[in-house]
Amino acid sequence: MLVLLGFAMIAVFMVLIMTKKLTPVLALIIVPTIFGLFAGAGLGIGSMVMDSMKSMTSTAALLMFAIVYFGLMIDVGLFDPLVRFILRKLGNDPAKVVLGTAILAAAVSLDGDGSTTFILTTAAMLPVYLRLKMSPVILTCVAGLANGTMNILPWGGPTARAATALKVDVNDVFVPMVPSLIAGLVVVFVFSWLLGLQERNRLRATAPGIWGDVADAGDVFDGGTRRGGSGSGSSGSGGSSDVVVLERTETLVDLADAGLTATALDPHRKTLRPKLFWFNLGLTVAVMVMLVANLVPLPYVFMVGSAIALLVNFPKVKEQGAQPVAHAPSIVAVVSMVMAAAVLTGVLNGTGMVKEMSAWLVHIIPAEMGPFMAVITGLLSIPMTFFMSNDAFYFGVLPVLSETAAHYGISGAEMARASITGQPFHLQSPLVPAILLLVSLAKVELGDHHKKVLWRTAVISVVMLAVGMLTGAIGIG
């Protein structure tokens, strides 16, 4: 019964958010509560949720002050030069912008922290997407693909968990999987380029007089007047001034004409602090160094960083109070989802659903499939790490699967390697705070993100598993 209720709960939750029948926050609260009561939790469901929420408080604090800090840095103009540089290098071609997003997210993912990756990628690229009128869902999809693939790095967490659970050296797990990682990244970049081409075609269709002509003919638009390669002639519209201005020489969009003056990169916003650029850059570098060094708790790093940034950039008390309020919608969105996720994890663990679901999956594997346990583990890691935490999978399920595989001559290292191939899919789970932060910063619905990203991450996971088999890193007993 618990197995049936567990899978049904996950399925109902996913359907509700992807069809937009409920917001993720409501679905995270209502669906587990109903299924938890059916599972016999009774009044004890409250204690289950509170126990789960205790582990979420530090994450909520981290995300809250990270949003305040990087939102403040965007407001004061720290990322304006970076965006201008990106636009100069990538131009106004959506395909190049999307591919650049993937490369940036993959590079930042080297630090092993998803939240940092999504904060920096969103801060740098979202204004570009808004300027070029591209869909932010593409940004979240590509960033999620890149970060999920890079999550098998030894310092990212899952690889170390798998090695620890099976008592093998972490290098023995990761090094043979490098070809799989490279193959996964290649697929990420292919998906990114294809998404960029789709976005380019969409924009051409919605604004053919702008995107089509500029991309195809290299014309320059200035105040609505088109000047072709010959330097003469005007657009068929007679020089309407309400079109988006694109200057090929600078590849920038005129915000005033684009009607986007309210966006984060409005060059006339009152919060700009150009004279404090180097101070803000130094402070941000210091925060990043502290994040990587992990000398003090991460929430405290962002709390102190936010306090210093507010004090220096906005010395007046009224302005200091106004800045966090300006980012309240993003803060409420992400913190409420993190807290609501405690209901789902609390019910899954407190009622024993996770344990029973894991045991059922292990027991239904036929004996004749024993020699394929590594491959089966890789395939199981895709859905299982989506609806349960990495700790639950690697310390609860993987040892049982590995013990069974040992009877068929499959080593613990091979099982550990197979188990990490599901990480691209895992990173999109609503139980992962970093992905909640990503969609909140980009103001994207979680359901819309899932529609775009889930099948692509499943493909990447299968490719990584297949390459592992081809290279011998994941064998058949």
Summary of the structure (lengths in Angstrom):
residues: 477
radius of gyration: 24.3
end to end distance: 33.6
largest distance: 78.7
contacts: 1685
relative contact order: 0.16
helix: 75%
strand: 2%
